[in-house]
């Protein structure tokens, strides 16, 4: 079983920045990908970015140039640096661990951007 825990959310003013963390633990496989998603109230979950096990990254168009996904000094922690945040970015941000058929989600961390 794999546990996924997000942290780093909070309240920030429009134009501000936050750095979210995603920590995976438990019975992780040797190779896995991490994705970041968000879900705003009343909306569908939205894909943001993915860090592949080989180090490649992919971003959804709306966050390209503002968000950066990267791995920390230990493989099991992945960050999402978010710059120039906007009020419409207010949502619960969730992290997904994916390795073949194995898939785990965290509960998310709330990000609120005030205007």
ZADO-1210 file (C-alpha; in nm, 4 decimals, padded with zeros to 6 digits):
<atoms>
<atom x="00.0000" y="00.0000" z="00.0000" code="UNK" pos="1"/>
<atom x="00.1261" y="00.3454" z="-00.0915" code="UNK" pos="2"/>
<atom x="00.0497" y="00.6557" z="00.1100" code="UNK" pos="3"/>
<atom x="00.0460" y="00.9981" z="-00.0496" code="UNK" pos="4"/>
<atom x="00.0456" y="01.3151" z="00.1597" code="UNK" pos="5"/>
<atom x="00.0327" y="01.6695" z="00.0278" code="UNK" pos="6"/>
<atom x="00.1305" y="01.9795" z="00.2194" code="UNK" pos="7"/>
<atom x="00.2181" y="02.3428" z="00.1673" code="UNK" pos="8"/>
<atom x="-00.1197" y="02.4878" z="00.0832" code="UNK" pos="9"/>
<atom x="-00.2521" y="02.8047" z="00.2355" code="UNK" pos="10"/>
<atom x="-00.3814" y="03.1534" z="00.1715" code="UNK" pos="11"/>
<atom x="-00.1884" y="03.3745" z="-00.0666" code="UNK" pos="12"/>
<atom x="-00.2604" y="03.7021" z="-00.2414" code="UNK" pos="13"/>
<atom x="-00.3058" y="03.7251" z="-00.6156" code="UNK" pos="14"/>
<atom x="00.0356" y="03.7279" z="-00.7804" code="UNK" pos="15"/>
<atom x="00.1912" y="03.5377" z="-00.4940" code="UNK" pos="16"/>
<atom x="00.3614" y="03.2002" z="-00.4859" code="UNK" pos="17"/>
<atom x="00.3350" y="02.8713" z="-00.3007" code="UNK" pos="18"/>
<atom x="00.5399" y="02.5547" z="-00.2998" code="UNK" pos="19"/>
<atom x="00.3428" y="02.2353" z="-00.2495" code="UNK" pos="20"/>
<atom x="00.4966" y="01.9079" z="-00.1400" code="UNK" pos="21"/>
<atom x="00.3915" y="01.5529" z="-00.2206" code="UNK" pos="22"/>
<atom x="00.5446" y="01.2793" z="-00.0107" code="UNK" pos="23"/>
<atom x="00.4935" y="00.9143" z="-00.0957" code="UNK" pos="24"/>
<atom x="00.5667" y="00.6313" z="00.1426" code="UNK" pos="25"/>
<atom x="00.4887" y="00.2685" z="00.1989" code="UNK" pos="26"/>
<atom x="00.5275" y="-00.0048" z="-00.0582" code="UNK" pos="27"/>
<atom x="00.6315" y="00.2124" z="-00.3502" code="UNK" pos="28"/>
<atom x="00.7662" y="00.0456" z="-00.6604" code="UNK" pos="29"/>
<atom x="01.1121" y="00.1299" z="-00.7904" code="UNK" pos="30"/>
<atom x="00.9794" y="00.3352" z="-01.0799" code="UNK" pos="31"/>
<atom x="00.6805" y="00.5644" z="-01.0536" code="UNK" pos="32"/>
<atom x="00.5392" y="00.8887" z="-01.1818" code="UNK" pos="33"/>
<atom x="00.3880" y="01.1725" z="-00.9829" code="UNK" pos="34"/>
<atom x="00.1120" y="01.3957" z="-01.1074" code="UNK" pos="35"/>
<atom x="-00.0443" y="01.7073" z="-00.9623" code="UNK" pos="36"/>
<atom x="-00.4131" y="01.7871" z="-01.0034" code="UNK" pos="37"/>
<atom x="-00.6565" y="02.0355" z="-00.8584" code="UNK" pos="38"/>
<atom x="-01.0275" y="02.0498" z="-00.8024" code="UNK" pos="39"/>
<atom x="-01.2158" y="02.3712" z="-00.7483" code="UNK" pos="40"/>
<atom x="-01.5597" y="02.3718" z="-00.5878" code="UNK" pos="41"/>
<atom x="-01.8235" y="02.2562" z="-00.8314" code="UNK" pos="42"/>
<atom x="-01.5692" y="02.1723" z="-01.1002" code="UNK" pos="43"/>
<atom x="-01.4085" y="01.8610" z="-01.2420" code="UNK" pos="44"/>
<atom x="-01.0637" y="01.7566" z="-01.1294" code="UNK" pos="45"/>
<atom x="-00.8053" y="01.9235" z="-01.3510" code="UNK" pos="46"/>
<atom x="-00.4666" y="01.7864" z="-01.4514" code="UNK" pos="47"/>
<atom x="-00.1749" y="02.0227" z="-01.3904" code="UNK" pos="48"/>
<atom x="00.1609" y="01.8538" z="-01.4317" code="UNK" pos="49"/>
<atom x="00.3442" y="01.5233" z="-01.4250" code="UNK" pos="50"/>
<atom x="00.6963" y="01.4183" z="-01.3374" code="UNK" pos="51"/>
<atom x="00.7916" y="01.0917" z="-01.5017" code="UNK" pos="52"/>
<atom x="01.0296" y="00.8546" z="-01.3291" code="UNK" pos="53"/>
<atom x="01.2922" y="00.9286" z="-01.5970" code="UNK" pos="54"/>
<atom x="01.2848" y="01.2974" z="-01.5062" code="UNK" pos="55"/>
<atom x="01.0745" y="01.4248" z="-01.7933" code="UNK" pos="56"/>
<atom x="00.7991" y="01.6707" z="-01.7115" code="UNK" pos="57"/>
<atom x="00.4693" y="01.7636" z="-01.8701" code="UNK" pos="58"/>
<atom x="00.2410" y="02.0583" z="-01.7998" code="UNK" pos="59"/>
<atom x="-00.1140" y="02.1513" z="-01.8760" code="UNK" pos="60"/>
<atom x="-00.1216" y="02.4622" z="-02.0948" code="UNK" pos="61"/>
<atom x="-00.2859" y="02.6846" z="-01.8347" code="UNK" pos="62"/>
<atom x="00.0062" y="02.6468" z="-01.5930" code="UNK" pos="63"/>
<atom x="00.3028" y="02.6351" z="-01.8299" code="UNK" pos="64"/>
<atom x="00.5548" y="02.8997" z="-01.7363" code="UNK" pos="65"/>
<atom x="00.4008" y="02.9551" z="-01.3924" code="UNK" pos="66"/>
<atom x="00.4156" y="02.6115" z="-01.2275" code="UNK" pos="67"/>
<atom x="00.7191" y="02.3867" z="-01.1971" code="UNK" pos="68"/>
<atom x="00.7189" y="02.0247" z="-01.0884" code="UNK" pos="69"/>
<atom x="01.0426" y="01.8839" z="-00.9551" code="UNK" pos="70"/>
<atom x="01.1830" y="01.6177" z="-00.7288" code="UNK" pos="71"/>
<atom x="01.3506" y="01.6953" z="-00.4004" code="UNK" pos="72"/>
<atom x="01.6763" y="01.5529" z="-00.2719" code="UNK" pos="73"/>
<atom x="01.4949" y="01.2282" z="-00.1959" code="UNK" pos="74"/>
<atom x="01.2975" y="01.0485" z="-00.4620" code="UNK" pos="75"/>
<atom x="00.9860" y="01.0177" z="-00.2518" code="UNK" pos="76"/>
<atom x="00.9198" y="01.3925" z="-00.2312" code="UNK" pos="77"/>
<atom x="00.7978" y="01.5881" z="-00.5317" code="UNK" pos="78"/>
<atom x="00.7248" y="01.9579" z="-00.5293" code="UNK" pos="79"/>
<atom x="00.5008" y="02.1885" z="-00.7254" code="UNK" pos="80"/>
<atom x="00.6266" y="02.5452" z="-00.7290" code="UNK" pos="81"/>
<atom x="00.3415" y="02.7762" z="-00.8197" code="UNK" pos="82"/>
<atom x="00.4128" y="03.1355" z="-00.9149" code="UNK" pos="83"/>
<atom x="00.1892" y="03.4261" z="-01.0117" code="UNK" pos="84"/>
<atom x="-00.1157" y="03.2645" z="-00.8574" code="UNK" pos="85"/>
<atom x="-00.4590" y="03.3904" z="-00.9514" code="UNK" pos="86"/>
<atom x="-00.7898" y="03.3808" z="-00.7638" code="UNK" pos="87"/>
<atom x="-00.9199" y="03.1246" z="-01.0138" code="UNK" pos="88"/>
<atom x="-00.6412" y="02.8909" z="-00.9017" code="UNK" pos="89"/>
<atom x="-00.8214" y="02.8455" z="-00.5696" code="UNK" pos="90"/>
<atom x="-00.8759" y="02.4726" z="-00.5293" code="UNK" pos="91"/>
<atom x="-00.7756" y="02.1586" z="-00.3461" code="UNK" pos="92"/>
<atom x="-00.4474" y="02.0421" z="-00.4938" code="UNK" pos="93"/>
<atom x="-00.3910" y="01.6677" z="-00.5021" code="UNK" pos="94"/>
<atom x="-00.1019" y="01.4443" z="-00.5828" code="UNK" pos="95"/>
<atom x="-00.1193" y="01.1121" z="-00.7659" code="UNK" pos="96"/>
<atom x="00.1283" y="00.8258" z="-00.7465" code="UNK" pos="97"/>
<atom x="00.1234" y="00.6046" z="-01.0537" code="UNK" pos="98"/>
<atom x="00.3252" y="00.2939" z="-01.1359" code="UNK" pos="99"/>
<atom x="00.1725" y="00.0550" z="-01.3847" code="UNK" pos="100"/>
<atom x="-00.1533" y="-00.0706" z="-01.2375" code="UNK" pos="101"/>
<atom x="-00.0734" y="00.0824" z="-00.8983" code="UNK" pos="102"/>
<atom x="-00.2386" y="00.4149" z="-00.8370" code="UNK" pos="103"/>
<atom x="-00.2752" y="00.6174" z="-00.5154" code="UNK" pos="104"/>
<atom x="-00.4112" y="00.9605" z="-00.4315" code="UNK" pos="105"/>
<atom x="-00.3553" y="01.1935" z="-00.1429" code="UNK" pos="106"/>
<atom x="-00.6322" y="01.3878" z="00.0291" code="UNK" pos="107"/>
<atom x="-00.5072" y="01.7157" z="-00.1046" code="UNK" pos="108"/>
<atom x="-00.4059" y="02.0530" z="00.0315" code="UNK" pos="109"/>
<atom x="-00.6192" y="02.3648" z="00.0076" code="UNK" pos="110"/>
<atom x="-00.4860" y="02.6618" z="-00.1849" code="UNK" pos="111"/>
<atom x="-00.6781" y="02.9865" z="-00.1595" code="UNK" pos="112"/>
<atom x="-00.5786" y="03.2878" z="-00.3654" code="UNK" pos="113"/>
<atom x="-00.7299" y="03.6194" z="-00.2632" code="UNK" pos="114"/>
<atom x="-00.7826" y="03.9066" z="-00.5034" code="UNK" pos="115"/>
</atoms>
